[in-house]
């Protein structure tokens, strides 16, 4: 099962991953076609390098985003602002 998050603000795709209000999370069944669950994760306060770990601890396996500043990776990540 994939767990995908999309950064959102006011119910729309957020243009800046690190400063979004939260994430819509979708559980996608193994067939890759069926959304079995949708919920919302409120974003923590902005802190460089936090989101990879924060989302990983919540089972997220994929991120769909419009803009990422710096580098986002599991483990060490760097925010350049």
C-alpha positions, 0 to 999 in steps of 0.5 A, a space after each residue: 500500500 502506498 501512502 501519498 501526501 499532497 501539501 494543502 492550504 485552504 483546500 488547495 494544493 499549496 505552492 510551497 511544501 515547507 510552509 503548507 497548512 497541512 497534508 491530505 493523505 491518501 492510502 492507495 491499495 496495492 492495485 495502484 488504482 483504489 483510494 481506500 482512505 483519505 485523511 488530513 495531517 496538520 503540518 508542524 511549525 516550519 523547521 528545516 529538515 523536519 518534514 521528511 522525518 515527520 511524514 515518514 513517522 506517519 507512514 508516508 511513502 510518496 509526496 506530490 508537491 508543486 515546489 520544494 526548496 532545498 533537498 527533501 530526502 529520508 534522513 538528512 535534508 536541507 532547507 536553503 531558506 
